[in-house]
């Protein structure tokens, strides 16, 4: 795909990383807005996050990334567990 993008211009999400980054950011913002509209994320929490000092925001960023990584590992373990053949 990147070779085709080089010949014919950017292909959006399947192009080079520098060309797809704005699309990825847009999708992330749209997902965040959807979560806000569905009240899955509290507007008060988001406002409080924005008002944090840079050091406090960094700490929250690190916590969120750690929880997301742990959740990904747990999900992979569950998938692996469910794919094992049943013995007996």
ZAROVEX-880861 format. One record per residue: residue in three letters; x, y, z of N, C-alpha, C in turn; residue number from 1. Coordinates in Angstrom, 2 decimals, decimal comma, padded with zeros to 5 digits, m for minus. Layout:
N
<pt residu="ALA" n_u="X" n_v="Y" n_w="Z" ca_u="X" ca_v="Y" ca_w="Z" c_u="X" c_v="Y" c_w="Z" num="NUM"/>
...
This chain:
88
<pt residu="UNK" n_u="000,80" n_v="m001,20" n_w="000,00" ca_u="000,00" ca_v="000,00" ca_w="000,00" c_u="000,85" c_v="001,28" c_w="000,00" num="1"/>
<pt residu="UNK" n_u="001,89" n_v="001,36" n_w="000,85" ca_u="002,69" ca_v="002,58" ca_w="000,82" c_u="003,30" c_v="002,86" c_w="m000,55" num="2"/>
<pt residu="UNK" n_u="003,72" n_v="001,80" n_w="m001,28" ca_u="004,27" ca_v="002,03" ca_w="m002,63" c_u="003,21" c_v="002,62" c_w="m003,55" num="3"/>
<pt residu="UNK" n_u="002,00" n_v="002,08" n_w="m003,44" ca_u="000,90" ca_v="002,60" ca_w="m004,25" c_u="000,60" c_v="004,05" c_w="m003,86" num="4"/>
<pt residu="UNK" n_u="000,68" n_v="004,33" n_w="m002,57" ca_u="000,44" ca_v="005,70" ca_w="m002,10" c_u="001,50" c_v="006,65" c_w="m002,66" num="5"/>
<pt residu="UNK" n_u="002,74" n_v="006,18" n_w="m002,74" ca_u="003,82" ca_v="007,02" ca_w="m003,27" c_u="003,58" c_v="007,35" c_w="m004,73" num="6"/>
<pt residu="UNK" n_u="003,01" n_v="006,42" n_w="m005,48" ca_u="002,75" ca_v="006,65" ca_w="m006,91" c_u="001,53" c_v="007,53" c_w="m007,13" num="7"/>
<pt residu="UNK" n_u="000,49" n_v="007,33" n_w="m006,32" ca_u="m000,77" ca_v="008,00" ca_w="m006,61" c_u="m001,19" c_v="009,01" c_w="m005,55" num="8"/>
<pt residu="UNK" n_u="m000,33" n_v="009,26" n_w="m004,57" ca_u="m000,68" ca_v="010,20" ca_w="m003,51" c_u="m001,15" c_v="009,46" c_w="m002,27" num="9"/>
<pt residu="UNK" n_u="m001,40" n_v="010,17" n_w="m001,18" ca_u="m001,78" ca_v="009,53" ca_w="000,08" c_u="m003,05" c_v="008,71" c_w="m000,06" num="10"/>
<pt residu="UNK" n_u="m003,04" n_v="007,55" n_w="000,61" ca_u="m004,22" ca_v="006,68" ca_w="000,60" c_u="m004,96" c_v="006,73" c_w="001,93" num="11"/>
<pt residu="UNK" n_u="m004,71" n_v="007,74" n_w="002,69" ca_u="m005,40" ca_v="007,83" ca_w="003,97" c_u="m004,82" c_v="006,88" c_w="004,98" num="12"/>
<pt residu="UNK" n_u="m005,67" n_v="006,11" n_w="005,63" ca_u="m005,24" ca_v="005,30" ca_w="006,75" c_u="m004,19" c_v="004,27" c_w="006,38" num="13"/>
<pt residu="UNK" n_u="m004,13" n_v="003,84" n_w="005,12" ca_u="m003,17" ca_v="002,81" ca_w="004,71" c_u="m001,89" c_v="003,39" c_w="004,14" num="14"/>
<pt residu="UNK" n_u="m001,71" n_v="004,69" n_w="004,17" ca_u="m000,51" ca_v="005,32" ca_w="003,63" c_u="000,61" c_v="005,33" c_w="004,65" num="15"/>
<pt residu="UNK" n_u="001,55" n_v="006,21" n_w="004,46" ca_u="002,68" ca_v="006,35" ca_w="005,37" c_u="002,23" c_v="006,90" c_w="006,71" num="16"/>
<pt residu="UNK" n_u="002,99" n_v="006,59" n_w="007,76" ca_u="002,60" ca_v="007,01" ca_w="009,11" c_u="002,43" c_v="008,52" c_w="009,22" num="17"/>
<pt residu="UNK" n_u="003,30" n_v="009,28" n_w="008,58" ca_u="003,18" ca_v="010,74" ca_w="008,67" c_u="001,91" c_v="011,24" c_w="008,01" num="18"/>
<pt residu="UNK" n_u="001,42" n_v="010,52" n_w="007,03" ca_u="000,19" ca_v="010,93" ca_w="006,35" c_u="m001,05" c_v="010,42" c_w="007,07" num="19"/>
<pt residu="UNK" n_u="m000,92" n_v="009,32" n_w="007,81" ca_u="m002,08" ca_v="008,76" ca_w="008,49" c_u="m002,26" c_v="009,31" c_w="009,89" num="20"/>
<pt residu="UNK" n_u="m001,25" n_v="009,93" n_w="010,47" ca_u="m001,34" ca_v="010,44" ca_w="011,84" c_u="m002,52" c_v="011,40" c_w="012,03" num="21"/>
<pt residu="UNK" n_u="m002,75" n_v="012,36" n_w="011,12" ca_u="m003,90" ca_v="013,24" ca_w="011,31" c_u="m005,23" c_v="012,48" c_w="011,27" num="22"/>
<pt residu="UNK" n_u="m005,31" n_v="011,44" n_w="010,45" ca_u="m006,53" ca_v="010,64" ca_w="010,38" c_u="m006,72" c_v="009,89" c_w="011,69" num="23"/>
<pt residu="UNK" n_u="m005,65" n_v="009,31" n_w="012,20" ca_u="m005,72" ca_v="008,58" ca_w="013,47" c_u="m006,14" c_v="009,52" c_w="014,59" num="24"/>
<pt residu="UNK" n_u="m005,58" n_v="010,73" n_w="014,62" ca_u="m005,95" ca_v="011,72" ca_w="015,64" c_u="m007,42" c_v="012,09" c_w="015,51" num="25"/>
<pt residu="UNK" n_u="m007,89" n_v="012,27" n_w="014,28" ca_u="m009,30" ca_v="012,61" ca_w="014,06" c_u="m010,21" c_v="011,49" c_w="014,55" num="26"/>
<pt residu="UNK" n_u="m009,84" n_v="010,25" n_w="014,28" ca_u="m010,65" ca_v="009,12" ca_w="014,74" c_u="m010,66" c_v="009,05" c_w="016,26" num="27"/>
<pt residu="UNK" n_u="m009,54" n_v="009,34" n_w="016,88" ca_u="m009,46" ca_v="009,33" ca_w="018,35" c_u="m010,36" c_v="010,42" c_w="018,93" num="28"/>
<pt residu="UNK" n_u="m010,30" n_v="011,60" n_w="018,36" ca_u="m011,15" ca_v="012,70" ca_w="018,84" c_u="m012,62" c_v="012,37" c_w="018,65" num="29"/>
<pt residu="UNK" n_u="m012,96" n_v="011,79" n_w="017,51" ca_u="m014,36" ca_v="011,40" ca_w="017,27" c_u="m014,82" c_v="010,35" c_w="018,28" num="30"/>
<pt residu="UNK" n_u="m013,95" n_v="009,39" n_w="018,59" ca_u="m014,29" ca_v="008,36" ca_w="019,58" c_u="m014,48" c_v="008,99" c_w="020,96" num="31"/>
<pt residu="UNK" n_u="m013,62" n_v="009,94" n_w="021,31" ca_u="m013,75" ca_v="010,63" ca_w="022,59" c_u="m015,06" c_v="011,39" c_w="022,66" num="32"/>
<pt residu="UNK" n_u="m015,40" n_v="012,10" n_w="021,61" ca_u="m016,66" ca_v="012,84" ca_w="021,58" c_u="m017,86" c_v="011,90" c_w="021,69" num="33"/>
<pt residu="UNK" n_u="m017,78" n_v="010,75" n_w="021,04" ca_u="m018,87" ca_v="009,77" ca_w="021,12" c_u="m019,01" c_v="009,28" c_w="022,56" num="34"/>
<pt residu="UNK" n_u="m017,87" n_v="009,00" n_w="023,22" ca_u="m017,90" ca_v="008,56" ca_w="024,61" c_u="m018,49" c_v="009,65" c_w="025,52" num="35"/>
<pt residu="UNK" n_u="m018,16" n_v="010,90" n_w="025,25" ca_u="m018,74" ca_v="012,00" ca_w="026,02" c_u="m020,24" c_v="012,08" c_w="025,80" num="36"/>
<pt residu="UNK" n_u="m020,67" n_v="011,98" n_w="024,55" ca_u="m022,10" ca_v="012,06" ca_w="024,24" c_u="m022,88" c_v="010,90" c_w="024,84" num="37"/>
<pt residu="UNK" n_u="m022,24" n_v="009,74" n_w="024,93" ca_u="m022,90" ca_v="008,57" ca_w="025,53" c_u="m022,73" c_v="008,53" c_w="027,04" num="38"/>
<pt residu="UNK" n_u="m022,10" n_v="009,55" n_w="027,58" ca_u="m021,83" ca_v="009,70" ca_w="029,01" c_u="m021,00" c_v="008,55" c_w="029,58" num="39"/>
<pt residu="UNK" n_u="m020,18" n_v="007,94" n_w="028,73" ca_u="m019,25" ca_v="006,91" ca_w="029,19" c_u="m018,03" c_v="007,57" c_w="029,83" num="40"/>
<pt residu="UNK" n_u="m017,78" n_v="008,81" n_w="029,48" ca_u="m016,72" ca_v="009,61" ca_w="030,10" c_u="m017,40" c_v="010,87" c_w="030,63" num="41"/>
<pt residu="UNK" n_u="m017,13" n_v="011,19" n_w="031,87" ca_u="m017,73" ca_v="012,36" ca_w="032,50" c_u="m017,08" c_v="013,64" c_w="031,99" num="42"/>
<pt residu="UNK" n_u="m017,88" n_v="014,61" n_w="031,63" ca_u="m017,36" ca_v="015,92" ca_w="031,22" c_u="m016,59" c_v="016,57" c_w="032,36" num="43"/>
<pt residu="UNK" n_u="m017,06" n_v="016,36" n_w="033,60" ca_u="m016,36" ca_v="016,93" ca_w="034,76" c_u="m014,96" c_v="016,34" c_w="034,90" num="44"/>
<pt residu="UNK" n_u="m014,83" n_v="015,05" n_w="034,66" ca_u="m013,51" ca_v="014,41" ca_w="034,75" c_u="m012,61" c_v="014,94" c_w="033,65" num="45"/>
<pt residu="UNK" n_u="m013,14" n_v="015,08" n_w="032,45" ca_u="m012,33" ca_v="015,59" ca_w="031,35" c_u="m011,90" c_v="017,03" c_w="031,61" num="46"/>
<pt residu="UNK" n_u="m012,80" n_v="017,85" n_w="032,13" ca_u="m012,44" ca_v="019,23" ca_w="032,47" c_u="m011,37" c_v="019,26" c_w="033,56" num="47"/>
<pt residu="UNK" n_u="m011,51" n_v="018,41" n_w="034,56" ca_u="m010,52" ca_v="018,35" ca_w="035,64" c_u="m009,16" c_v="017,92" c_w="035,09" num="48"/>
<pt residu="UNK" n_u="m009,16" n_v="016,98" n_w="034,16" ca_u="m007,91" ca_v="016,53" ca_w="033,55" c_u="m007,22" c_v="017,68" c_w="032,83" num="49"/>
<pt residu="UNK" n_u="m007,98" n_v="018,45" n_w="032,08" ca_u="m007,42" ca_v="019,57" ca_w="031,33" c_u="m006,85" c_v="020,62" c_w="032,27" num="50"/>
<pt residu="UNK" n_u="m007,46" n_v="020,78" n_w="033,44" ca_u="m007,02" ca_v="021,80" ca_w="034,39" c_u="m005,83" c_v="021,37" c_w="035,25" num="51"/>
<pt residu="UNK" n_u="m005,42" n_v="020,11" n_w="035,16" ca_u="m004,28" ca_v="019,64" ca_w="035,96" c_u="m002,99" c_v="020,31" c_w="035,52" num="52"/>
<pt residu="UNK" n_u="m002,04" n_v="020,34" n_w="036,43" ca_u="m000,71" ca_v="020,84" ca_w="036,08" c_u="m000,07" c_v="019,84" c_w="035,13" num="53"/>
<pt residu="UNK" n_u="000,93" n_v="020,26" n_w="034,37" ca_u="001,59" ca_v="019,32" ca_w="033,45" c_u="002,13" c_v="018,07" c_w="034,15" num="54"/>
<pt residu="UNK" n_u="002,71" n_v="018,24" n_w="035,35" ca_u="003,22" ca_v="017,07" ca_w="036,08" c_u="002,10" c_v="016,12" c_w="036,49" num="55"/>
<pt residu="UNK" n_u="001,01" n_v="016,67" n_w="036,98" ca_u="m000,13" ca_v="015,83" ca_w="037,38" c_u="m000,74" c_v="015,15" c_w="036,16" num="56"/>
<pt residu="UNK" n_u="m000,84" n_v="015,88" n_w="035,04" ca_u="m001,39" ca_v="015,30" ca_w="033,81" c_u="m000,51" c_v="014,16" c_w="033,32" num="57"/>
<pt residu="UNK" n_u="000,82" n_v="014,33" n_w="033,44" ca_u="001,74" ca_v="013,26" ca_w="033,06" c_u="001,50" c_v="012,02" c_w="033,91" num="58"/>
<pt residu="UNK" n_u="001,30" n_v="012,21" n_w="035,22" ca_u="001,06" ca_v="011,07" ca_w="036,11" c_u="m000,23" c_v="010,34" c_w="035,73" num="59"/>
<pt residu="UNK" n_u="m001,27" n_v="011,10" n_w="035,42" ca_u="m002,54" ca_v="010,49" ca_w="035,00" c_u="m002,35" c_v="009,77" c_w="033,66" num="60"/>
<pt residu="UNK" n_u="m001,62" n_v="010,38" n_w="032,73" ca_u="m001,32" ca_v="009,73" ca_w="031,45" c_u="m000,67" c_v="008,37" c_w="031,68" num="61"/>
<pt residu="UNK" n_u="000,35" n_v="008,34" n_w="032,56" ca_u="001,06" ca_v="007,10" ca_w="032,84" c_u="000,15" c_v="006,04" c_w="033,44" num="62"/>
<pt residu="UNK" n_u="m000,74" n_v="006,47" n_w="034,35" ca_u="m001,68" ca_v="005,52" ca_w="034,95" c_u="m002,63" c_v="004,95" c_w="033,90" num="63"/>
<pt residu="UNK" n_u="m003,15" n_v="005,81" n_w="033,04" ca_u="m004,08" ca_v="005,35" ca_w="032,00" c_u="m003,38" c_v="004,37" c_w="031,06" num="64"/>
<pt residu="UNK" n_u="m002,16" n_v="004,70" n_w="030,65" ca_u="m001,42" ca_v="003,80" ca_w="029,76" c_u="m001,12" c_v="002,46" c_w="030,43" num="65"/>
<pt residu="UNK" n_u="m000,80" n_v="002,48" n_w="031,73" ca_u="m000,54" ca_v="001,23" ca_w="032,45" c_u="m001,79" c_v="000,38" c_w="032,55" num="66"/>
<pt residu="UNK" n_u="m002,92" n_v="000,99" n_w="032,84" ca_u="m004,18" ca_v="000,25" ca_w="032,93" c_u="m004,56" c_v="m000,30" c_w="031,56" num="67"/>
<pt residu="UNK" n_u="m004,37" n_v="000,50" n_w="030,50" ca_u="m004,68" ca_v="000,03" ca_w="029,15" c_u="m003,80" c_v="m001,15" c_w="028,76" num="68"/>
<pt residu="UNK" n_u="m002,52" n_v="m001,10" n_w="029,11" ca_u="m001,62" ca_v="m002,21" ca_w="028,80" c_u="m002,02" c_v="m003,46" c_w="029,57" num="69"/>
<pt residu="UNK" n_u="m002,37" n_v="m003,31" n_w="030,84" ca_u="m002,80" ca_v="m004,46" ca_w="031,64" c_u="m004,09" c_v="m005,04" c_w="031,09" num="70"/>
<pt residu="UNK" n_u="m005,00" n_v="m004,19" n_w="030,66" ca_u="m006,26" ca_v="m004,67" ca_w="030,08" c_u="m006,01" c_v="m005,43" c_w="028,78" num="71"/>
<pt residu="UNK" n_u="m005,07" n_v="m004,95" n_w="027,97" ca_u="m004,74" ca_v="m005,64" ca_w="026,72" c_u="m004,15" c_v="m007,02" c_w="027,00" num="72"/>
<pt residu="UNK" n_u="m003,28" n_v="m007,11" n_w="028,01" ca_u="m002,70" ca_v="m008,41" ca_w="028,37" c_u="m003,79" c_v="m009,35" c_w="028,88" num="73"/>
<pt residu="UNK" n_u="m004,68" n_v="m008,84" n_w="029,72" ca_u="m005,77" ca_v="m009,66" ca_w="030,25" c_u="m006,68" c_v="m010,15" c_w="029,12" num="74"/>
<pt residu="UNK" n_u="m006,98" n_v="m009,28" n_w="028,16" ca_u="m007,83" ca_v="m009,67" ca_w="027,03" c_u="m007,15" c_v="m010,74" c_w="026,19" num="75"/>
<pt residu="UNK" n_u="m005,84" n_v="m010,59" n_w="025,97" ca_u="m005,10" ca_v="m011,60" ca_w="025,21" c_u="m005,09" c_v="m012,92" c_w="025,95" num="76"/>
<pt residu="UNK" n_u="m004,93" n_v="m012,89" n_w="027,27" ca_u="m004,96" ca_v="m014,12" ca_w="028,06" c_u="m006,33" c_v="m014,79" c_w="027,98" num="77"/>
<pt residu="UNK" n_u="m007,40" n_v="m014,00" n_w="028,03" ca_u="m008,75" ca_v="m014,57" ca_w="027,91" c_u="m008,95" c_v="m015,22" c_w="026,55" num="78"/>
<pt residu="UNK" n_u="m008,48" n_v="m014,54" n_w="025,49" ca_u="m008,62" ca_v="m015,11" ca_w="024,15" c_u="m007,83" c_v="m016,40" c_w="024,04" num="79"/>
<pt residu="UNK" n_u="m006,63" n_v="m016,39" n_w="024,57" ca_u="m005,79" ca_v="m017,58" ca_w="024,52" c_u="m006,43" c_v="m018,72" c_w="025,31" num="80"/>
<pt residu="UNK" n_u="m007,02" n_v="m018,41" n_w="026,45" ca_u="m007,67" ca_v="m019,41" ca_w="027,30" c_u="m008,87" c_v="m020,04" c_w="026,56" num="81"/>
<pt residu="UNK" n_u="m009,63" n_v="m019,22" n_w="025,87" ca_u="m010,83" ca_v="m019,72" ca_w="025,18" c_u="m010,48" c_v="m020,48" c_w="023,91" num="82"/>
<pt residu="UNK" n_u="m009,26" n_v="m020,33" n_w="023,40" ca_u="m008,88" ca_v="m021,02" ca_w="022,18" c_u="m008,25" c_v="m022,38" c_w="022,45" num="83"/>
<pt residu="UNK" n_u="m007,98" n_v="m022,70" n_w="023,70" ca_u="m007,37" ca_v="m023,98" ca_w="024,04" c_u="m008,37" c_v="m025,10" c_w="023,79" num="84"/>
<pt residu="UNK" n_u="m007,90" n_v="m026,19" n_w="023,22" ca_u="m008,81" ca_v="m027,34" ca_w="023,03" c_u="m009,24" c_v="m027,92" c_w="024,37" num="85"/>
<pt residu="UNK" n_u="m010,48" n_v="m028,32" n_w="024,43" ca_u="m011,02" ca_v="m028,92" ca_w="025,65" c_u="m010,52" c_v="m030,36" c_w="025,76" num="86"/>
<pt residu="UNK" n_u="m010,00" n_v="m030,70" n_w="026,92" ca_u="m009,51" ca_v="m032,06" ca_w="027,15" c_u="m010,50" c_v="m032,77" c_w="028,07" num="87"/>
<pt residu="UNK" n_u="m010,81" n_v="m033,97" n_w="027,74" ca_u="m011,67" ca_v="m034,71" ca_w="028,66" c_u="m012,73" c_v="m035,38" c_w="027,98" num="88"/>
